[in-house]
Amino acid sequence: MSPLPPIQVRVVRPFQASPERVFDAWLDPQWIRRWMFGSAVRDEEVLRIANDARVGGTFSFLVRRNAQEIDHVGTYLVLDRPHRLVFTWAIGEETEELSRVSIDIAPKGAGCELTLVHEMDPKWTEYAGRTEAGWSTMLGALERALGTA
């Protein structure tokens, strides 16, 4: 990242599901297929969902979108079930382009509230709106998936 402070994209979403269910949906490959990628979110095909859900473990979420294969990769930095999840996020082997995603989940009424903060290098400022919209779409798909489980 550059010497300038990172830009932060923040999305807050309430869920009518327990913090444990919401947290687990971020780590279980079958759940990830249901809400983070594929037809629930956009016109794409899920090719592979692989993760090693432990601190220091890595993940690879490979999709085909518009005839292009895109591999979303990262490393888990914090796993504090069901409260906090932090991981790096990049496309393919672009490790110099790592960003950081923090998920905080707090009980709220009969459900919970999820706060997502995606920190990116300031050179990606023009993509902040698209990043926020993307996470909002995915969290909406998660809410729908949890409601039908």
C-alpha positions in Angstrom: 0.0 0.0 0.0 1.1 3.6 -0.5 2.2 5.9 2.3 -1.2 7.6 2.2 -3.8 6.2 4.6 -6.1 3.5 3.0 -9.5 4.4 1.8 -12.3 2.6 3.7 -15.6 1.3 2.3 -18.1 0.6 5.0 -21.3 -1.4 4.8 -23.7 -2.1 7.7 -26.4 -4.7 7.4 -28.9 -6.1 9.9 -29.7 -9.9 9.8 -32.6 -11.9 11.2 -30.2 -14.7 11.9 -27.9 -15.5 14.9 -24.4 -14.1 14.9 -23.1 -17.7 14.7 -25.1 -18.5 11.5 -23.9 -15.2 9.8 -20.3 -15.8 10.9 -20.2 -19.4 9.7 -21.6 -18.5 6.3 -18.3 -16.6 5.6 -16.3 -19.8 6.1 -18.3 -22.7 4.8 -17.6 -23.4 1.1 -21.2 -24.5 0.5 -22.6 -21.3 2.0 -20.0 -19.1 0.1 -21.3 -20.7 -3.2 -24.8 -19.7 -2.2 -24.3 -16.0 -1.5 -20.9 -14.6 -2.3 -20.5 -15.8 -5.9 -22.5 -17.2 -8.7 -26.0 -16.5 -10.0 -27.2 -15.2 -6.6 -25.0 -12.2 -7.1 -24.1 -11.8 -10.8 -23.9 -13.6 -14.1 -20.9 -15.9 -13.3 -20.0 -19.6 -12.8 -18.4 -20.8 -9.6 -15.4 -23.0 -10.6 -13.8 -23.6 -7.2 -14.3 -22.5 -3.6 -11.4 -23.6 -1.4 -10.5 -22.3 2.0 -8.4 -23.2 5.1 -10.5 -21.5 7.7 -7.9 -20.8 10.4 -5.7 -17.9 11.3 -2.9 -17.9 8.7 -5.0 -20.1 6.4 -5.7 -19.1 2.9 -8.7 -19.1 0.5 -9.2 -19.1 -3.2 -12.7 -18.4 -4.8 -12.4 -19.0 -8.6 -15.2 -17.9 -10.8 -15.7 -17.5 -14.6 -17.2 -14.1 -15.5 -17.6 -12.9 -19.1 -15.3 -15.8 -20.3 -12.6 -14.6 -17.9 -11.4 -16.6 -14.9 -11.1 -14.5 -11.7 -9.5 -15.9 -8.6 -10.3 -14.0 -5.4 -7.6 -14.9 -2.9 -6.7 -14.0 0.7 -5.4 -15.0 4.1 -7.4 -15.2 7.3 -5.9 -12.8 9.9 -8.5 -13.0 12.7 -11.2 -15.6 13.4 -13.1 -14.8 16.6 -16.4 -16.7 16.2 -19.0 -15.3 16.1 -17.8 -11.7 16.6 -15.0 -10.8 14.2 -13.4 -12.0 11.0 -10.5 -10.3 9.2 -8.8 -11.3 6.0 -6.8 -10.0 3.1 -8.4 -9.8 -0.3 -6.8 -9.7 -3.7 -7.4 -10.9 -7.3 -5.2 -13.7 -8.4 -1.5 -13.4 -7.8 -1.6 -9.6 -7.4 -0.3 -9.8 -3.8 1.0 -6.2 -4.0 -2.6 -5.2 -4.4 -3.8 -6.8 -1.1 -6.6 -5.1 0.6 -8.1 -5.9 4.0 -11.7 -6.8 4.9 -12.9 -6.6 8.5 -16.2 -8.1 9.5 -17.7 -7.3 12.9 -20.9 -9.0 14.0 -22.9 -7.8 17.0 -26.1 -9.3 18.5 -29.1 -7.1 17.9 -32.6 -8.1 19.0 -33.4 -11.5 17.7 -30.6 -11.3 15.0 -27.5 -9.4 14.6 -25.8 -6.5 12.8 -22.8 -7.0 10.5 -20.4 -4.2 9.8 -18.0 -4.7 7.0 -15.0 -2.4 6.4 -12.9 -2.9 3.3 -9.6 -1.0 3.4 -7.9 -0.4 0.0 -4.9 1.5 -1.3 -5.8 5.1 -2.1 -5.1 4.5 -5.8 -8.4 2.6 -5.8 -10.5 5.6 -4.6 -12.5 5.7 -7.9 -13.6 2.1 -7.2 -15.0 2.8 -3.7 -18.6 3.1 -4.9 -18.4 -0.1 -6.9 -16.8 -1.9 -4.0 -19.6 -0.8 -1.7 -22.2 -1.8 -4.2 -20.6 -5.2 -4.6 -20.5 -5.9 -0.9 -24.0 -4.6 -0.5 -25.3 -7.0 -3.2 -23.4 -9.9 -1.7 -24.8 -9.2 1.8 -28.3 -9.0 0.4 -27.7 -12.4 -1.2 -26.5 -13.7 2.2 -29.6 -12.4 3.9 -31.8 -14.2 1.3 -29.8 -17.4 1.6 -30.0 -17.4 5.4 -33.8 -16.8 5.2 -34.3 -19.9 3.0 -32.0 -22.3 5.0 
